[in-house]
């Protein structure tokens, strides 16, 4: 890296564009700073990275302060929030407040505590975004003037089998006190959540998208908690729920691009390497990605996991096929209803 910087062989416009696209600009600045390489950067780029990193650090401190008020209120009623995703980094021991960019704070609570937690947030002046759907896995709250929304989770994402909320809360790790009683997902469950986001909750896997941000999150978890990641348990979960192909693709990219020490049995095969090449090809040729992703998105929308979560139909066989047809008909009917919606009587009577 140092030699590339010295001889000016890096296209920094491309690097800055990618880091902005994946919300990794502060991480880029911190990584170069830790390797004592920032003095080799062009002066304008160095000033830009330092500005973004400083602003993000300030923003995250304010988000942590906002979240602390919510957590103190939950604690006062005997509730222990379990933090998920990026917000967890802000409350770990010796956090780098400027490393991650975030817009919300994800909190998991046992089912029986969820109604009380919602009422506590409303008492603090937070309001939710409309009425949650019957299959919603979380409710999003916001308060005027605050930087971040608070997502209260009933489940660990839109799934009920791979990682239950009860298992996640039971295995959660206590966080440094700071006057609060908090816990965070275990390192193993944090890795599983990132994997689920890649291949189940978002269409990144079927779209052949390069999930650079989640790969970076995995690298940070591995760096901070590597010895506490149970790779055997992850491998067993992947095999039990037939996620071998997406798991190998994701772990292969994490190892190849960021050097994450994933066991070879979880990351190496020809299909995973081909998947990585396709991701990089689409990154270099965005005009090729658009029509491809339009088609693959349908595959994700009607995926077995999504259908089973919404309708409880199982993940194979005729019940799944019938549910896909039912879902497609429901979408068509809603679209047709929107096209031929009756006129507004209040307007037509004037």
RACOR-V273860 format. One record per residue. N is the residue number from 1. RES is the residue in one letter. PSI is psi in whole degrees, -180 to 180 (* if undefined). NEAR is the number of other ideal C-beta (glycine too) atoms within 8 Angstrom. Layout:
n,res,psi,near
N,RES,PSI,NEAR
N,RES,PSI,NEAR
This chain:
n,res,psi,near
1,X,-45,6
2,X,-42,7
3,X,-42,6
4,X,-39,8
5,X,-42,11
6,X,-40,7
7,X,7,6
8,X,37,5
9,X,14,4
10,X,130,7
11,X,96,5
12,X,-23,9
13,X,-40,6
14,X,-44,7
15,X,-47,10
16,X,-38,11
17,X,-45,8
18,X,-42,10
19,X,-36,11
20,X,-42,8
21,X,-41,6
22,X,11,9
23,X,44,7
24,X,14,12
25,X,-45,14
26,X,-38,14
27,X,-37,11
28,X,-46,11
29,X,-43,13
30,X,-40,12
31,X,-44,8
32,X,-36,11
33,X,-42,9
34,X,-29,6
35,X,7,7
36,X,45,6
37,X,-3,11
38,X,-25,10
39,X,-16,6
40,X,-5,7
41,X,154,12
42,X,143,6
43,X,-40,6
44,X,-37,6
45,X,-42,10
46,X,-43,11
47,X,-40,8
48,X,-48,9
49,X,-41,14
50,X,-38,9
51,X,-48,8
52,X,-43,11
53,X,-43,13
54,X,-43,9
55,X,-40,8
56,X,-38,12
57,X,-42,11
58,X,-44,8
59,X,-45,9
60,X,-34,13
61,X,-40,9
62,X,-39,9
63,X,-41,14
64,X,-39,11
65,X,-43,8
66,X,-47,12
67,X,-35,14
68,X,-37,10
69,X,-44,9
70,X,-45,16
71,X,-37,11
72,X,-40,10
73,X,-40,12
74,X,-44,12
75,X,-37,11
76,X,-20,6
77,X,15,8
78,X,16,4
79,X,140,11
80,X,105,8
81,X,144,13
82,X,116,14
83,X,147,16
84,X,163,14
85,X,-146,8
86,X,-35,10
87,X,-26,15
88,X,-35,13
89,X,-31,10
90,X,-19,12
91,X,11,15
92,X,171,11
93,X,136,5
94,X,56,4
95,X,151,9
96,X,102,6
97,X,-18,9
98,X,4,10
99,X,-47,10
100,X,148,10
101,X,135,9
102,X,159,11
103,X,-8,6
104,X,171,10
105,X,118,14
106,X,126,12
107,X,128,15
108,X,136,13
109,X,149,14
110,X,151,8
111,X,-41,7
112,X,-19,4
113,X,-8,9
114,X,-48,11
115,X,-41,6
116,X,-41,9
117,X,-41,14
118,X,-42,12
119,X,-33,8
120,X,-44,13
121,X,-39,13
122,X,-35,11
123,X,-25,7
124,X,0,10
125,X,7,7
126,X,148,11
127,X,153,8
128,X,158,11
129,X,85,5
130,X,-175,4
131,X,131,4
132,X,146,7
133,X,162,5
134,X,-29,4
135,X,16,7
136,X,138,8
137,X,-8,10
138,X,160,10
139,X,129,10
140,X,128,10
141,X,145,14
142,X,159,10
143,X,135,9
144,X,133,5
145,X,-7,3
146,X,153,8
147,X,-38,7
148,X,150,11
149,X,159,10
150,X,118,14
151,X,110,12
152,X,122,13
153,X,132,14
154,X,-32,11
155,X,164,11
156,X,77,15
157,X,175,12
158,X,67,9
159,X,158,14
160,X,-3,5
161,X,-49,6
162,X,-42,8
163,X,108,12
164,X,156,9
165,X,-33,12
166,X,-45,7
167,X,-41,9
168,X,-44,15
169,X,-37,12
170,X,-34,6
171,X,1,10
172,X,149,11
173,X,132,9
174,X,139,5
175,X,160,13
176,X,139,6
177,X,-63,6
178,X,32,6
179,X,5,4
180,X,155,11
181,X,103,5
182,X,158,12
183,X,163,11
184,X,155,14
185,X,144,16
186,X,155,11
187,X,-39,11
188,X,-44,12
189,X,-29,13
190,X,-40,14
191,X,-43,12
192,X,-39,12
193,X,-42,14
194,X,-42,12
195,X,-44,14
196,X,-39,14
197,X,-37,12
198,X,-43,13
199,X,-13,12
200,X,-51,13
201,X,-29,7
202,X,155,6
203,X,28,11
204,X,-41,11
205,X,-51,11
206,X,-25,11
207,X,-8,12
208,X,43,12
209,X,147,11
210,X,110,8
211,X,63,10
212,X,-36,10
213,X,-45,9
214,X,-31,12
215,X,-40,14
216,X,-42,12
217,X,-42,11
218,X,-41,13
219,X,-40,12
220,X,-44,11
221,X,-43,13
222,X,-40,11
223,X,-40,7
224,X,-33,7
225,X,21,10
226,X,-51,8
227,X,-20,4
228,X,3,8
229,X,122,12
230,X,91,7
231,X,-29,9
232,X,-45,6
233,X,-39,8
234,X,-45,15
235,X,-41,11
236,X,-40,8
237,X,-43,12
238,X,-44,12
239,X,-40,8
240,X,-35,6
241,X,18,8
242,X,46,5
243,X,24,10
244,X,-47,8
245,X,-53,8
246,X,-34,11
247,X,-45,13
248,X,-39,14
249,X,-46,13
250,X,-47,15
251,X,-32,13
252,X,-44,16
253,X,-38,14
254,X,-40,14
255,X,-45,12
256,X,-43,6
257,X,-36,8
258,X,2,9
259,X,26,6
260,X,129,11
261,X,71,6
262,X,138,11
263,X,140,7
264,X,-34,6
265,X,-19,6
266,X,-7,12
267,X,-17,12
268,X,117,7
269,X,169,7
270,X,-39,5
271,X,-40,9
272,X,-40,14
273,X,-38,9
274,X,-39,8
275,X,-44,12
276,X,-41,12
277,X,-39,8
278,X,-38,9
279,X,-46,12
280,X,-36,9
281,X,-46,9
282,X,-31,14
283,X,-38,9
284,X,-24,5
285,X,74,8
286,X,-28,7
287,X,-27,5
288,X,-30,9
289,X,-36,13
290,X,-55,8
291,X,-34,7
292,X,-45,11
293,X,-24,12
294,X,-41,7
295,X,-44,8
296,X,-24,12
297,X,-35,11
298,X,-39,7
299,X,-43,10
300,X,-42,11
301,X,-39,7
302,X,22,10
303,X,154,10
304,X,-39,8
305,X,-44,9
306,X,-43,12
307,X,-42,15
308,X,-38,13
309,X,-42,10
310,X,-36,8
311,X,-9,9
312,X,38,5
313,X,-3,9
314,X,172,8
315,X,17,7
316,X,167,5
317,X,-171,6
318,X,-37,5
319,X,-39,8
320,X,-44,14
321,X,-43,8
322,X,-37,9
323,X,-39,11
324,X,-43,10
325,X,-44,8
326,X,-43,9
327,X,-42,12
328,X,-42,9
329,X,-39,8
330,X,-41,8
331,X,-44,8
332,X,-42,8
333,X,-40,8
334,X,-40,8
335,X,-43,8
336,X,-38,8
337,X,-37,8
338,X,-35,7
339,X,-40,6
340,X,30,6
341,X,141,6
342,X,152,4
343,X,155,6
344,X,116,5
345,X,-33,7
346,X,-35,6
347,X,-42,7
348,X,-20,7
349,X,-8,5
350,X,*,4
